[in-house]
Amino acid sequence: MSEVSSIIRQARDQARLTTLDYAGLILDEFMELHGDRSFRDDGAIVGGVGFLAGQPVTLVGIQKGKNLQDNLKRNFGQPNPEGYRKALRLMKQAEKFGRPVITIINTAGAYPGVGAEERGQGEAIARNLMEMSDLKVPIIAIIVGEGGSGGALALAVADRVWMLENSMYAVLSPEGFASILWKDGSRAMEAAELMKITSYELLKLDVVDKVIAEHGHFAKEVAQILKEELIAEFAKLQALPLEELLAQRYARFRKY
């Protein structure tokens, strides 16, 4: 098994920590909030408020299930538009009360169903991109498993984008890439080698800002490392004048 295929297998491993796991390990007194105030609550995106080293923060992330029943409830971590609207509602609430935002990303992509398209999937994702680019509080996005397509990017317009070592971030899945390029989805691992989707490759390309090492650590130890990194990084971001924070965020994405 090649290194890239091993990383993809680990990124998709059902045993990886979920957003709610990280919320419980990183934050104190996390309280989940529900609904987009328009259509329904989407179980594929979860979010709420908690304390990071005593500071109130908002955490929003994509939630995969840990078994078949849970995955059905969570739509296998593929959000509908109401999920992205819930995420935006919570981020705008964070802006109102001056709370930094953490986003946790683990999705193969936004749900491509007819109903999702009828309810404005593309518009919901685009609105998140626009609103996050100008959100007046610090944002740190963390890719903890799969980071697939616009479904991931809708939570990744941030001041800092981090990846766990054994995670992936791509414009589409290797299977989709192979199907489009060669009309053969079985060549997915060959496609993955070409796509530059692993954490250290993307760090070299300056697409992400930090890789959180997992090698030799248990999952809960990785969460503790993340917590310490978040505390330190938010202290730096909150020390910046608002105009400079937003200008740096704008410049970060304009360079692509």
For each residue, the residues with C-beta under 8 A, 3 or more apart:
1: 5 6 9
2: 5 6 189 193
3: 6 7 198
4: 7 8 189 192 193 197 198
5: 1 2 8 9 189 192
6: 1 2 3 9 10
7: 3 4 10 11 166 167 168 198 199
8: 4 5 11 12 168 174 189 192 197
9: 1 5 6 12 13
10: 6 7 13 16 166
11: 7 8 16 145 146 166 167 168
12: 8 9 145 146
13: 9 10 16 145
14: 64 65 66 67
15: 66
16: 10 11 13 106 144 145 219
17: 21 22 25 144 219 222 223
18: 21 22 63 64 66 106
19: 22 23 46 59 61 62 63 104 106 144
20: 23 24 32 46 63
21: 17 18 24 25 219 223
22: 17 18 19 25 26 59 61 104 144 223 226
23: 19 20 26 27 30 32 46 48 50 59 61 104
24: 20 21 27 30
25: 17 21 22 220 223 224 227
26: 22 23 50 52 59 102 223 226 227 230
27: 23 24 30 50 51 52 57 59
28: 50 51 52 54
29: 50 51
30: 23 24 27 48 49 50 59
31: 48 49 50
32: 20 23 46 47 48
33: 47 48 49 90
34: 41 86
35: 40 41 86
36: 39 40 41 42 82 83 85 86 89
37: 89
38: 82 85
39: 36 81 82 85 119
40: 35 36 82
41: 34 35 36 82 86
42: 36 45 75 79 80 82 83 86
43: 46 63 73 74 75
44: 62 63 74 75 76 77 78 79 80 83 107 111
45: 42 60 61 62 63 79 83 84 86 87
46: 19 20 23 32 43 60 61 63
47: 32 33 58 59 60 61 86 87 90
48: 23 30 31 32 33 58 59 90
49: 30 31 33 56 57 58 59 99
50: 23 26 27 28 29 30 31 56 57 59
51: 27 28 29 54 55 56 57
52: 26 27 28 55 57 100 102 227 230 231 234
53: 227 231
54: 28 51
55: 51 52 100 234
56: 49 50 51 97 99
57: 27 49 50 51 52 94 99 100 101 102 234
58: 47 48 49 90 91 93 94 99 100 101 102
59: 19 22 23 26 27 30 47 48 49 50 101 102 103 104
60: 45 46 47 87 90 91 101 102 103 104 155
61: 19 22 23 45 46 47 102 103 104 105 106 155
62: 19 44 45 77 79 83 104 105 106 107 151 152 155
63: 18 19 20 43 44 45 46 74 77 106
64: 14 18 71 74 76 77 106 107 145
65: 14 68 69 70 71 72 73 74 76 77
66: 14 15 18 70 71
67: 14 70 71
68: 65 71 72
69: 65 72 73
70: 65 66 67 73 74
71: 64 65 66 67 68 74 75 76 77
72: 65 68 69 75 76
73: 43 65 69 70
74: 43 44 63 64 65 70 71 77
75: 42 43 44 71 72 78 79 80 111
76: 44 64 65 71 72 108
77: 44 62 63 64 65 71 74 106 107 108 146
78: 44 75 107 108 109 110 111 112 151
79: 42 44 45 62 75 83 84 107 110 111 151 154
80: 42 44 75 83 84 110 111 113 115 116 119 121
81: 39 84 85 116 119 120 121 123 124 125
82: 36 38 39 40 41 42 85 86 119 124
83: 36 42 44 45 62 79 80 86 87
84: 45 79 80 81 87 88 110 124 125 127 128 154
85: 36 38 39 81 82 88 89 124 127
86: 34 35 36 41 42 45 47 82 83 89 90
87: 45 47 60 83 84 90 91 103 128 154 155
88: 84 85 91 92 124 127 128 131
89: 36 37 85 86 92 93
90: 33 47 48 58 60 86 87 93 94
91: 58 60 87 88 94 95 101 131 132 135 139
92: 88 89 95 96 131 135
93: 58 89 90 96 97 99
94: 57 58 90 91 97 98 99 100 101 135 137
95: 91 92 98 99 135 136 137
96: 92 93
97: 56 93 94
98: 94 95 137
99: 49 56 57 58 93 94 95 137
100: 52 55 57 58 94 137 138 139 140 234 237 238
101: 57 58 59 60 91 94 135 137 138 139 140 158
102: 26 52 57 58 59 60 61 139 140 141 142 230
103: 59 60 61 87 139 140 141 142 155 156 158
104: 19 22 23 59 60 61 62 142 144 155
105: 61 62 141 142 143 144 145 147 152 155 156
106: 16 18 19 61 62 63 64 77 143 144 145 146 147 167
107: 44 62 64 77 78 79 110 146 147 148 151 152
108: 76 77 78 146 148 151 173
109: 78 112 148 149 150 151 152 172 173
110: 78 79 80 84 107 116 121 125 149 150 151 154
111: 44 75 78 79 80 116 121 151
112: 78 109 116 117 121
113: 80 116 117
114: 117 118
115: 80 118 119
116: 80 81 110 111 112 113 119 121
117: 112 113 114 120 121 122
118: 114 115
119: 39 80 81 82 115 116 124
120: 81 117 123 124
121: 80 81 110 111 112 116 117 124 125
122: 117 125 126 150
123: 81 120 126 127
124: 81 82 84 85 88 119 120 121 127 128 154
125: 81 84 110 121 122 128 129 150 151 153 154
126: 122 123 129 130
127: 84 85 88 123 124 130 131
128: 84 87 88 124 125 131 132 154 155 157
129: 125 126 132 133 153 154 157
130: 126 127 133 134
131: 88 91 92 127 128 134 135
132: 91 128 129 135 139 155 157 158
133: 129 130 157 249 250 253
134: 130 131 246
135: 91 92 94 95 101 131 132 139
136: 95 242 246
137: 94 95 98 99 100 101
138: 100 101 159 234 237 238 245
139: 91 100 101 102 103 132 135 157 158 159 160 249
140: 100 101 102 103 158 159 160 161 162 230 233 234 237
141: 102 103 105 155 156 157 158 160 161 162
142: 102 103 104 105 161 162 163 164 212 226
143: 105 106 146 147 152 156 161 162 163 164 167 168 169 199 208
144: 16 17 19 22 104 105 106 164 167
145: 11 12 13 16 64 105 106 164 167 168
146: 11 12 77 106 107 108 143 152 167 168
147: 105 106 107 143 152 156 163 167 168 169 170
148: 107 108 109 151 152 170 172 173
149: 109 110 152 153 170 171 172 173
150: 109 110 122 125 153 154
151: 62 78 79 107 108 109 110 111 125 148 154
152: 62 105 107 109 143 146 147 148 149 155 156 169
153: 125 129 149 150 156 157
154: 79 84 87 110 124 125 128 129 150 151
155: 60 61 62 87 103 104 105 128 132 141 152
156: 103 105 141 143 147 152 153 161
157: 128 129 132 133 139 141 153 249 253
158: 101 103 132 139 140 141 161 249
159: 138 139 140 237 245 248 249 252
160: 139 140 141 209 210 233 237
161: 140 141 142 143 156 158 207 208 209
162: 140 141 142 143 208 209 210 211 212 229
163: 142 143 147 167 169 199 202 203 208 210 211 212
164: 142 143 144 145 167 199 211 212 214 222
165: 199 200 211 212 213 214 215
166: 7 10 11 199 214
167: 7 11 106 143 144 145 146 147 163 164 198 199
168: 7 8 11 143 145 146 147 192 197 198 199
169: 143 147 152 163 197 199 202 207 208
170: 147 148 149 173 174 177 195 197
171: 149
172: 109 148 149 176 177 180
173: 108 109 148 149 170 176 177 188
174: 8 170 177 178 188 189 191 192 195 197
175: 178 179 185 188 191
176: 172 173 179 180 185
177: 170 172 173 174 180 181 188 191 192 194 195
178: 174 175 181 182 184 185 186 187 188 190 191
179: 175 176 182 183 184 185
180: 172 176 177 183
181: 177 178 191
182: 178 179 187 191
183: 179 180
184: 178 179 187
185: 175 176 178 179 188
186: 178
187: 178 182 184 190 191
188: 173 174 175 177 178 185 191 192
189: 2 4 5 8 174 192 193
190: 178 187 193 194
191: 174 175 177 178 181 182 187 188 194 195
192: 4 5 8 168 174 177 188 189 195 197
193: 2 4 189 190
194: 177 190 191
195: 170 174 177 191 192
196: 201 202 205
197: 4 8 168 169 170 174 192 201 202
198: 3 4 7 167 168 201 202
199: 7 143 163 164 165 166 167 168 169 202 203 208 211
200: 165 203 204 211
201: 196 197 198 204 205
202: 163 169 196 197 198 199 205 207 208
203: 163 199 200 206 207 208 209 210 211
204: 200 201
205: 196 201 202
206: 203 255
207: 161 169 202 203 256
208: 143 161 162 163 169 199 202 203 211
209: 160 161 162 203
210: 160 162 163 203 229
211: 162 163 164 165 199 200 203 208
212: 142 162 163 164 165 222 225 226 229
213: 165 216 217 225
214: 164 165 166 217 222
215: 165
216: 213
217: 213 214 221 222 225
218: 221 222
219: 16 17 21 222 223
220: 25 223 224
221: 217 218 224 225
222: 17 164 212 214 217 218 219 225 226
223: 17 21 22 25 26 219 220 226 227
224: 25 220 221 227 228
225: 212 213 217 221 222 228 229
226: 22 26 142 212 222 223 229 230
227: 25 26 52 53 223 224 230 231
228: 224 225 231 232
229: 162 210 212 225 226 232 233
230: 26 52 102 140 226 227 233 234
231: 52 53 227 228 234 235
232: 228 229 235 236
233: 140 160 229 230 236 237
234: 52 55 57 100 138 140 230 231 237 238
235: 231 232 238 239
236: 232 233 239 240
237: 100 138 140 159 160 233 234 240 245
238: 100 138 234 235
239: 235 236
240: 236 237 244 245 248
241: 244 245
242: 136 245 246
243: 246 247
244: 240 241 247 248
245: 138 159 237 240 241 242 248 249
246: 134 136 242 243 249 250
247: 243 244 250 251
248: 159 240 244 245 251 252
249: 133 139 157 158 159 245 246 252 253
250: 133 246 247 253 254
251: 247 248 254 255
252: 159 248 249 255
253: 133 157 249 250 256
254: 250 251
255: 206 251 252
256: 207 253
